[in-house]
Amino acid sequence: PINYATTEETMRLRAEVDEINACLAGADIRLDGSPIASGFLTRRFQIESRDAPHTFDRVGRLYDAWCN
């Protein structure tokens, strides 16, 4: 994890993940017929280096919803 500036783009990206998490929280998700509680996804991006300008143009990946 790195610190990055809050911008319109980063706020939009956070809002997208919040919307997905809200949808998952209300979904009836089951494993082998038993309900499982939804976790919360996080979006992660690859950056060139800690010192490079922080851009979020590599799409990113969603992780962690049901990790224990």
PDB file with one MODEL, atoms N, CA, C and O in Angstrom:
MODEL        1
ATOM      1  N   PRO A   1       0.826  -1.207   0.000  1.00  0.00           N
ATOM      2  CA  PRO A   1       0.000   0.000   0.000  1.00  0.00           C
ATOM      3  C   PRO A   1       0.864   1.263   0.000  1.00  0.00           C
ATOM      4  O   PRO A   1       1.915   1.317   0.640  1.00  0.00           O
ATOM      5  N   ILE A   2       0.409   2.249  -0.713  1.00  0.00           N
ATOM      6  CA  ILE A   2       1.092   3.540  -0.746  1.00  0.00           C
ATOM      7  C   ILE A   2       0.076   4.642  -0.505  1.00  0.00           C
ATOM      8  O   ILE A   2      -1.123   4.459  -0.714  1.00  0.00           O
ATOM      9  N   ASN A   3       0.573   5.783  -0.066  1.00  0.00           N
ATOM     10  CA  ASN A   3      -0.290   6.951   0.056  1.00  0.00           C
ATOM     11  C   ASN A   3      -0.402   7.596  -1.314  1.00  0.00           C
ATOM     12  O   ASN A   3       0.568   7.621  -2.072  1.00  0.00           O
ATOM     13  N   TYR A   4      -1.571   8.113  -1.635  1.00  0.00           N
ATOM     14  CA  TYR A   4      -1.777   8.785  -2.906  1.00  0.00           C
ATOM     15  C   TYR A   4      -2.755   9.924  -2.675  1.00  0.00           C
ATOM     16  O   TYR A   4      -3.515   9.930  -1.707  1.00  0.00           O
ATOM     17  N   ALA A   5      -2.718  10.876  -3.579  1.00  0.00           N
ATOM     18  CA  ALA A   5      -3.587  12.051  -3.456  1.00  0.00           C
ATOM     19  C   ALA A   5      -5.029  11.669  -3.771  1.00  0.00           C
ATOM     20  O   ALA A   5      -5.295  10.859  -4.659  1.00  0.00           O
ATOM     21  N   THR A   6      -5.950  12.267  -3.026  1.00  0.00           N
ATOM     22  CA  THR A   6      -7.368  12.092  -3.324  1.00  0.00           C
ATOM     23  C   THR A   6      -7.730  13.038  -4.458  1.00  0.00           C
ATOM     24  O   THR A   6      -7.509  14.246  -4.381  1.00  0.00           O
ATOM     25  N   THR A   7      -8.287  12.461  -5.505  1.00  0.00           N
ATOM     26  CA  THR A   7      -8.692  13.235  -6.684  1.00  0.00           C
ATOM     27  C   THR A   7     -10.103  12.817  -7.077  1.00  0.00           C
ATOM     28  O   THR A   7     -10.668  11.898  -6.485  1.00  0.00           O
ATOM     29  N   GLU A   8     -10.668  13.483  -8.065  1.00  0.00           N
ATOM     30  CA  GLU A   8     -11.977  13.059  -8.573  1.00  0.00           C
ATOM     31  C   GLU A   8     -11.913  11.610  -9.053  1.00  0.00           C
ATOM     32  O   GLU A   8     -12.848  10.838  -8.840  1.00  0.00           O
ATOM     33  N   GLU A   9     -10.808  11.246  -9.701  1.00  0.00           N
ATOM     34  CA  GLU A   9     -10.661   9.885 -10.209  1.00  0.00           C
ATOM     35  C   GLU A   9     -10.629   8.871  -9.067  1.00  0.00           C
ATOM     36  O   GLU A   9     -11.315   7.851  -9.137  1.00  0.00           O
ATOM     37  N   THR A  10      -9.847   9.131  -8.016  1.00  0.00           N
ATOM     38  CA  THR A  10      -9.760   8.159  -6.920  1.00  0.00           C
ATOM     39  C   THR A  10     -11.082   8.063  -6.172  1.00  0.00           C
ATOM     40  O   THR A  10     -11.448   6.984  -5.706  1.00  0.00           O
ATOM     41  N   MET A  11     -11.807   9.176  -6.050  1.00  0.00           N
ATOM     42  CA  MET A  11     -13.118   9.128  -5.405  1.00  0.00           C
ATOM     43  C   MET A  11     -14.098   8.310  -6.247  1.00  0.00           C
ATOM     44  O   MET A  11     -14.906   7.563  -5.695  1.00  0.00           O
ATOM     45  N   ARG A  12     -14.038   8.440  -7.574  1.00  0.00           N
ATOM     46  CA  ARG A  12     -14.897   7.659  -8.472  1.00  0.00           C
ATOM     47  C   ARG A  12     -14.573   6.172  -8.362  1.00  0.00           C
ATOM     48  O   ARG A  12     -15.479   5.341  -8.300  1.00  0.00           O
ATOM     49  N   LEU A  13     -13.288   5.836  -8.339  1.00  0.00           N
ATOM     50  CA  LEU A  13     -12.887   4.438  -8.224  1.00  0.00           C
ATOM     51  C   LEU A  13     -13.355   3.840  -6.895  1.00  0.00           C
ATOM     52  O   LEU A  13     -13.827   2.704  -6.863  1.00  0.00           O
ATOM     53  N   ARG A  14     -13.228   4.595  -5.800  1.00  0.00           N
ATOM     54  CA  ARG A  14     -13.715   4.112  -4.501  1.00  0.00           C
ATOM     55  C   ARG A  14     -15.224   3.920  -4.524  1.00  0.00           C
ATOM     56  O   ARG A  14     -15.737   2.940  -3.983  1.00  0.00           O
ATOM     57  N   ALA A  15     -15.936   4.851  -5.149  1.00  0.00           N
ATOM     58  CA  ALA A  15     -17.400   4.750  -5.218  1.00  0.00           C
ATOM     59  C   ALA A  15     -17.826   3.510  -6.004  1.00  0.00           C
ATOM     60  O   ALA A  15     -18.812   2.865  -5.648  1.00  0.00           O
ATOM     61  N   GLU A  16     -17.098   3.173  -7.063  1.00  0.00           N
ATOM     62  CA  GLU A  16     -17.412   1.964  -7.833  1.00  0.00           C
ATOM     63  C   GLU A  16     -17.293   0.707  -6.971  1.00  0.00           C
ATOM     64  O   GLU A  16     -18.164  -0.162  -7.009  1.00  0.00           O
ATOM     65  N   VAL A  17     -16.214   0.618  -6.197  1.00  0.00           N
ATOM     66  CA  VAL A  17     -16.024  -0.550  -5.329  1.00  0.00           C
ATOM     67  C   VAL A  17     -17.076  -0.559  -4.227  1.00  0.00           C
ATOM     68  O   VAL A  17     -17.572  -1.625  -3.863  1.00  0.00           O
ATOM     69  N   ASP A  18     -17.425   0.600  -3.692  1.00  0.00           N
ATOM     70  CA  ASP A  18     -18.484   0.669  -2.675  1.00  0.00           C
ATOM     71  C   ASP A  18     -19.810   0.152  -3.234  1.00  0.00           C
ATOM     72  O   ASP A  18     -20.548  -0.545  -2.538  1.00  0.00           O
ATOM     73  N   GLU A  19     -20.110   0.490  -4.485  1.00  0.00           N
ATOM     74  CA  GLU A  19     -21.356   0.030  -5.115  1.00  0.00           C
ATOM     75  C   GLU A  19     -21.350  -1.495  -5.286  1.00  0.00           C
ATOM     76  O   GLU A  19     -22.355  -2.154  -5.023  1.00  0.00           O
ATOM     77  N   ILE A  20     -20.233  -2.043  -5.720  1.00  0.00           N
ATOM     78  CA  ILE A  20     -20.115  -3.501  -5.864  1.00  0.00           C
ATOM     79  C   ILE A  20     -20.271  -4.180  -4.510  1.00  0.00           C
ATOM     80  O   ILE A  20     -20.985  -5.176  -4.393  1.00  0.00           O
ATOM     81  N   ASN A  21     -19.604  -3.644  -3.481  1.00  0.00           N
ATOM     82  CA  ASN A  21     -19.702  -4.236  -2.146  1.00  0.00           C
ATOM     83  C   ASN A  21     -21.128  -4.173  -1.596  1.00  0.00           C
ATOM     84  O   ASN A  21     -21.577  -5.110  -0.937  1.00  0.00           O
ATOM     85  N   ALA A  22     -21.834  -3.088  -1.857  1.00  0.00           N
ATOM     86  CA  ALA A  22     -23.222  -2.983  -1.403  1.00  0.00           C
ATOM     87  C   ALA A  22     -24.086  -4.041  -2.081  1.00  0.00           C
ATOM     88  O   ALA A  22     -24.952  -4.640  -1.444  1.00  0.00           O
ATOM     89  N   CYS A  23     -23.852  -4.269  -3.358  1.00  0.00           N
ATOM     90  CA  CYS A  23     -24.600  -5.291  -4.088  1.00  0.00           C
ATOM     91  C   CYS A  23     -24.299  -6.676  -3.509  1.00  0.00           C
ATOM     92  O   CYS A  23     -25.217  -7.466  -3.284  1.00  0.00           O
ATOM     93  N   LEU A  24     -23.037  -6.969  -3.269  1.00  0.00           N
ATOM     94  CA  LEU A  24     -22.665  -8.265  -2.700  1.00  0.00           C
ATOM     95  C   LEU A  24     -23.248  -8.454  -1.302  1.00  0.00           C
ATOM     96  O   LEU A  24     -23.667  -9.556  -0.947  1.00  0.00           O
ATOM     97  N   ALA A  25     -23.276  -7.380  -0.508  1.00  0.00           N
ATOM     98  CA  ALA A  25     -23.793  -7.482   0.859  1.00  0.00           C
ATOM     99  C   ALA A  25     -25.270  -7.861   0.864  1.00  0.00           C
ATOM    100  O   ALA A  25     -25.738  -8.507   1.802  1.00  0.00           O
ATOM    101  N   GLY A  26     -26.009  -7.470  -0.171  1.00  0.00           N
ATOM    102  CA  GLY A  26     -27.430  -7.773  -0.233  1.00  0.00           C
ATOM    103  C   GLY A  26     -27.754  -9.039  -1.011  1.00  0.00           C
ATOM    104  O   GLY A  26     -28.923  -9.407  -1.135  1.00  0.00           O
ATOM    105  N   ALA A  27     -26.742  -9.703  -1.531  1.00  0.00           N
ATOM    106  CA  ALA A  27     -26.977 -10.893  -2.360  1.00  0.00           C
ATOM    107  C   ALA A  27     -27.095 -12.150  -1.499  1.00  0.00           C
ATOM    108  O   ALA A  27     -26.488 -12.252  -0.433  1.00  0.00           O
ATOM    109  N   ASP A  28     -27.881 -13.093  -1.980  1.00  0.00           N
ATOM    110  CA  ASP A  28     -28.028 -14.391  -1.325  1.00  0.00           C
ATOM    111  C   ASP A  28     -26.973 -15.325  -1.928  1.00  0.00           C
ATOM    112  O   ASP A  28     -27.247 -16.048  -2.885  1.00  0.00           O
ATOM    113  N   ILE A  29     -25.785 -15.301  -1.366  1.00  0.00           N
ATOM    114  CA  ILE A  29     -24.662 -16.078  -1.895  1.00  0.00           C
ATOM    115  C   ILE A  29     -24.518 -17.342  -1.062  1.00  0.00           C
ATOM    116  O   ILE A  29     -24.469 -17.294   0.168  1.00  0.00           O
ATOM    117  N   ARG A  30     -24.452 -18.481  -1.759  1.00  0.00           N
ATOM    118  CA  ARG A  30     -24.387 -19.782  -1.074  1.00  0.00           C
ATOM    119  C   ARG A  30     -23.227 -20.606  -1.607  1.00  0.00           C
ATOM    120  O   ARG A  30     -22.825 -20.472  -2.763  1.00  0.00           O
ATOM    121  N   LEU A  31     -22.703 -21.452  -0.749  1.00  0.00           N
ATOM    122  CA  LEU A  31     -21.668 -22.413  -1.111  1.00  0.00           C
ATOM    123  C   LEU A  31     -22.159 -23.777  -0.663  1.00  0.00           C
ATOM    124  O   LEU A  31     -22.396 -23.992   0.526  1.00  0.00           O
ATOM    125  N   ASP A  32     -22.311 -24.693  -1.596  1.00  0.00           N
ATOM    126  CA  ASP A  32     -22.863 -26.018  -1.303  1.00  0.00           C
ATOM    127  C   ASP A  32     -24.208 -25.918  -0.586  1.00  0.00           C
ATOM    128  O   ASP A  32     -24.506 -26.722   0.298  1.00  0.00           O
ATOM    129  N   GLY A  33     -25.023 -24.925  -0.971  1.00  0.00           N
ATOM    130  CA  GLY A  33     -26.352 -24.763  -0.409  1.00  0.00           C
ATOM    131  C   GLY A  33     -26.419 -23.974   0.887  1.00  0.00           C
ATOM    132  O   GLY A  33     -27.509 -23.606   1.327  1.00  0.00           O
ATOM    133  N   SER A  34     -25.283 -23.708   1.505  1.00  0.00           N
ATOM    134  CA  SER A  34     -25.271 -22.947   2.757  1.00  0.00           C
ATOM    135  C   SER A  34     -24.921 -21.492   2.482  1.00  0.00           C
ATOM    136  O   SER A  34     -24.003 -21.198   1.717  1.00  0.00           O
ATOM    137  N   PRO A  35     -25.666 -20.575   3.119  1.00  0.00           N
ATOM    138  CA  PRO A  35     -25.357 -19.158   2.897  1.00  0.00           C
ATOM    139  C   PRO A  35     -23.980 -18.803   3.460  1.00  0.00           C
ATOM    140  O   PRO A  35     -23.569 -19.310   4.504  1.00  0.00           O
ATOM    141  N   ILE A  36     -23.295 -17.939   2.760  1.00  0.00           N
ATOM    142  CA  ILE A  36     -22.018 -17.429   3.274  1.00  0.00           C
ATOM    143  C   ILE A  36     -22.101 -15.910   3.322  1.00  0.00           C
ATOM    144  O   ILE A  36     -22.724 -15.276   2.471  1.00  0.00           O
ATOM    145  N   ALA A  37     -21.474 -15.355   4.313  1.00  0.00           N
ATOM    146  CA  ALA A  37     -21.456 -13.901   4.458  1.00  0.00           C
ATOM    147  C   ALA A  37     -20.483 -13.317   3.452  1.00  0.00           C
ATOM    148  O   ALA A  37     -19.399 -13.860   3.234  1.00  0.00           O
ATOM    149  N   SER A  38     -20.872 -12.217   2.844  1.00  0.00           N
ATOM    150  CA  SER A  38     -20.005 -11.552   1.891  1.00  0.00           C
ATOM    151  C   SER A  38     -18.937 -10.775   2.641  1.00  0.00           C
ATOM    152  O   SER A  38     -19.192 -10.184   3.691  1.00  0.00           O
ATOM    153  N   GLY A  39     -17.753 -10.789   2.087  1.00  0.00           N
ATOM    154  CA  GLY A  39     -16.690  -9.934   2.592  1.00  0.00           C
ATOM    155  C   GLY A  39     -16.726  -8.635   1.823  1.00  0.00           C
ATOM    156  O   GLY A  39     -17.736  -8.299   1.205  1.00  0.00           O
ATOM    157  N   PHE A  40     -15.644  -7.914   1.859  1.00  0.00           N
ATOM    158  CA  PHE A  40     -15.566  -6.660   1.136  1.00  0.00           C
ATOM    159  C   PHE A  40     -14.399  -6.706   0.172  1.00  0.00           C
ATOM    160  O   PHE A  40     -13.282  -7.065   0.545  1.00  0.00           O
ATOM    161  N   LEU A  41     -14.664  -6.344  -1.061  1.00  0.00           N
ATOM    162  CA  LEU A  41     -13.632  -6.324  -2.083  1.00  0.00           C
ATOM    163  C   LEU A  41     -12.766  -5.087  -1.944  1.00  0.00           C
ATOM    164  O   LEU A  41     -13.220  -4.046  -1.471  1.00  0.00           O
ATOM    165  N   THR A  42     -11.533  -5.210  -2.356  1.00  0.00           N
ATOM    166  CA  THR A  42     -10.643  -4.068  -2.488  1.00  0.00           C
ATOM    167  C   THR A  42     -10.129  -4.068  -3.923  1.00  0.00           C
ATOM    168  O   THR A  42     -10.002  -5.126  -4.540  1.00  0.00           O
ATOM    169  N   ARG A  43      -9.836  -2.896  -4.451  1.00  0.00           N
ATOM    170  CA  ARG A  43      -9.276  -2.791  -5.801  1.00  0.00           C
ATOM    171  C   ARG A  43      -7.803  -2.436  -5.646  1.00  0.00           C
ATOM    172  O   ARG A  43      -7.445  -1.537  -4.886  1.00  0.00           O
ATOM    173  N   ARG A  44      -6.963  -3.150  -6.370  1.00  0.00           N
ATOM    174  CA  ARG A  44      -5.512  -2.915  -6.299  1.00  0.00           C
ATOM    175  C   ARG A  44      -4.970  -2.642  -7.690  1.00  0.00           C
ATOM    176  O   ARG A  44      -5.393  -3.245  -8.676  1.00  0.00           O
ATOM    177  N   PHE A  45      -4.030  -1.725  -7.740  1.00  0.00           N
ATOM    178  CA  PHE A  45      -3.395  -1.331  -8.991  1.00  0.00           C
ATOM    179  C   PHE A  45      -1.901  -1.558  -8.900  1.00  0.00           C
ATOM    180  O   PHE A  45      -1.314  -1.448  -7.823  1.00  0.00           O
ATOM    181  N   GLN A  46      -1.288  -1.873 -10.020  1.00  0.00           N
ATOM    182  CA  GLN A  46       0.162  -1.975 -10.088  1.00  0.00           C
ATOM    183  C   GLN A  46       0.708  -0.612 -10.456  1.00  0.00           C
ATOM    184  O   GLN A  46       0.169   0.063 -11.333  1.00  0.00           O
ATOM    185  N   ILE A  47       1.779  -0.205  -9.786  1.00  0.00           N
ATOM    186  CA  ILE A  47       2.433   1.053 -10.126  1.00  0.00           C
ATOM    187  C   ILE A  47       3.878   0.753 -10.501  1.00  0.00           C
ATOM    188  O   ILE A  47       4.422  -0.287 -10.129  1.00  0.00           O
ATOM    189  N   GLU A  48       4.491   1.669 -11.238  1.00  0.00           N
ATOM    190  CA  GLU A  48       5.877   1.476 -11.676  1.00  0.00           C
ATOM    191  C   GLU A  48       6.830   1.448 -10.490  1.00  0.00           C
ATOM    192  O   GLU A  48       7.670   0.554 -10.388  1.00  0.00           O
ATOM    193  N   SER A  49       6.703   2.413  -9.601  1.00  0.00           N
ATOM    194  CA  SER A  49       7.541   2.476  -8.396  1.00  0.00           C
ATOM    195  C   SER A  49       6.888   3.446  -7.425  1.00  0.00           C
ATOM    196  O   SER A  49       6.017   4.230  -7.800  1.00  0.00           O
ATOM    197  N   ARG A  50       7.318   3.382  -6.178  1.00  0.00           N
ATOM    198  CA  ARG A  50       6.771   4.303  -5.173  1.00  0.00           C
ATOM    199  C   ARG A  50       7.039   5.761  -5.538  1.00  0.00           C
ATOM    200  O   ARG A  50       6.277   6.652  -5.162  1.00  0.00           O
ATOM    201  N   ASP A  51       8.134   5.999  -6.277  1.00  0.00           N
ATOM    202  CA  ASP A  51       8.514   7.363  -6.617  1.00  0.00           C
ATOM    203  C   ASP A  51       7.899   7.856  -7.924  1.00  0.00           C
ATOM    204  O   ASP A  51       7.933   9.053  -8.209  1.00  0.00           O
ATOM    205  N   ALA A  52       7.338   6.946  -8.720  1.00  0.00           N
ATOM    206  CA  ALA A  52       6.723   7.340  -9.988  1.00  0.00           C
ATOM    207  C   ALA A  52       5.394   8.035  -9.718  1.00  0.00           C
ATOM    208  O   ALA A  52       4.786   7.819  -8.670  1.00  0.00           O
ATOM    209  N   PRO A  53       4.939   8.860 -10.646  1.00  0.00           N
ATOM    210  CA  PRO A  53       3.607   9.457 -10.480  1.00  0.00           C
ATOM    211  C   PRO A  53       2.556   8.352 -10.352  1.00  0.00           C
ATOM    212  O   PRO A  53       2.607   7.355 -11.073  1.00  0.00           O
ATOM    213  N   HIS A  54       1.619   8.530  -9.449  1.00  0.00           N
ATOM    214  CA  HIS A  54       0.605   7.511  -9.208  1.00  0.00           C
ATOM    215  C   HIS A  54      -0.539   7.691 -10.190  1.00  0.00           C
ATOM    216  O   HIS A  54      -1.265   8.685 -10.156  1.00  0.00           O
ATOM    217  N   THR A  55      -0.682   6.707 -11.065  1.00  0.00           N
ATOM    218  CA  THR A  55      -1.774   6.701 -12.026  1.00  0.00           C
ATOM    219  C   THR A  55      -2.572   5.420 -11.820  1.00  0.00           C
ATOM    220  O   THR A  55      -2.052   4.428 -11.308  1.00  0.00           O
ATOM    221  N   PHE A  56      -3.808   5.450 -12.213  1.00  0.00           N
ATOM    222  CA  PHE A  56      -4.699   4.310 -12.015  1.00  0.00           C
ATOM    223  C   PHE A  56      -5.282   3.888 -13.361  1.00  0.00           C
ATOM    224  O   PHE A  56      -6.485   3.668 -13.499  1.00  0.00           O
ATOM    225  N   ASP A  57      -4.390   3.781 -14.349  1.00  0.00           N
ATOM    226  CA  ASP A  57      -4.823   3.474 -15.706  1.00  0.00           C
ATOM    227  C   ASP A  57      -4.545   2.034 -16.117  1.00  0.00           C
ATOM    228  O   ASP A  57      -4.597   1.713 -17.304  1.00  0.00           O
ATOM    229  N   ARG A  58      -4.254   1.174 -15.169  1.00  0.00           N
ATOM    230  CA  ARG A  58      -3.997  -0.226 -15.484  1.00  0.00           C
ATOM    231  C   ARG A  58      -5.154  -1.108 -15.054  1.00  0.00           C
ATOM    232  O   ARG A  58      -4.946  -2.277 -14.728  1.00  0.00           O
ATOM    233  N   VAL A  59      -6.345  -0.586 -15.046  1.00  0.00           N
ATOM    234  CA  VAL A  59      -7.597  -1.268 -14.745  1.00  0.00           C
ATOM    235  C   VAL A  59      -7.696  -1.683 -13.288  1.00  0.00           C
ATOM    236  O   VAL A  59      -8.689  -1.351 -12.640  1.00  0.00           O
ATOM    237  N   GLY A  60      -6.731  -2.381 -12.746  1.00  0.00           N
ATOM    238  CA  GLY A  60      -6.800  -2.846 -11.366  1.00  0.00           C
ATOM    239  C   GLY A  60      -7.512  -4.181 -11.278  1.00  0.00           C
ATOM    240  O   GLY A  60      -8.128  -4.633 -12.243  1.00  0.00           O
ATOM    241  N   ARG A  61      -7.426  -4.797 -10.136  1.00  0.00           N
ATOM    242  CA  ARG A  61      -8.073  -6.083  -9.892  1.00  0.00           C
ATOM    243  C   ARG A  61      -8.808  -6.005  -8.562  1.00  0.00           C
ATOM    244  O   ARG A  61      -8.405  -5.266  -7.664  1.00  0.00           O
ATOM    245  N   LEU A  62      -9.882  -6.765  -8.440  1.00  0.00           N
ATOM    246  CA  LEU A  62     -10.649  -6.827  -7.205  1.00  0.00           C
ATOM    247  C   LEU A  62     -10.206  -8.056  -6.413  1.00  0.00           C
ATOM    248  O   LEU A  62     -10.029  -9.131  -6.986  1.00  0.00           O
ATOM    249  N   TYR A  63     -10.027  -7.902  -5.097  1.00  0.00           N
ATOM    250  CA  TYR A  63      -9.526  -8.971  -4.238  1.00  0.00           C
ATOM    251  C   TYR A  63     -10.279  -9.024  -2.917  1.00  0.00           C
ATOM    252  O   TYR A  63     -10.940  -8.063  -2.523  1.00  0.00           O
ATOM    253  N   ASP A  64     -10.173 -10.144  -2.249  1.00  0.00           N
ATOM    254  CA  ASP A  64     -10.444 -10.327  -0.825  1.00  0.00           C
ATOM    255  C   ASP A  64     -11.875 -10.586  -0.373  1.00  0.00           C
ATOM    256  O   ASP A  64     -12.090 -10.651   0.837  1.00  0.00           O
ATOM    257  N   ALA A  65     -12.836 -10.733  -1.212  1.00  0.00           N
ATOM    258  CA  ALA A  65     -14.224 -10.820  -0.738  1.00  0.00           C
ATOM    259  C   ALA A  65     -14.469 -11.929   0.265  1.00  0.00           C
ATOM    260  O   ALA A  65     -15.174 -11.702   1.248  1.00  0.00           O
ATOM    261  N   TRP A  66     -13.930 -13.100   0.068  1.00  0.00           N
ATOM    262  CA  TRP A  66     -14.225 -14.203   0.978  1.00  0.00           C
ATOM    263  C   TRP A  66     -12.969 -14.821   1.569  1.00  0.00           C
ATOM    264  O   TRP A  66     -12.971 -15.992   1.948  1.00  0.00           O
ATOM    265  N   CYS A  67     -11.912 -14.053   1.649  1.00  0.00           N
ATOM    266  CA  CYS A  67     -10.667 -14.551   2.259  1.00  0.00           C
ATOM    267  C   CYS A  67     -10.788 -14.501   3.770  1.00  0.00           C
ATOM    268  O   CYS A  67     -11.328 -13.541   4.318  1.00  0.00           O
ATOM    269  N   ASN A  68     -10.311 -15.483   4.421  1.00  0.00           N
ATOM    270  CA  ASN A  68     -10.318 -15.488   5.887  1.00  0.00           C
ATOM    271  C   ASN A  68      -8.914 -15.379   6.406  1.00  0.00           C
ATOM    272  O   ASN A  68      -8.702 -15.367   7.618  1.00  0.00           O
TER     273      ASN A  68
ENDMDL
END
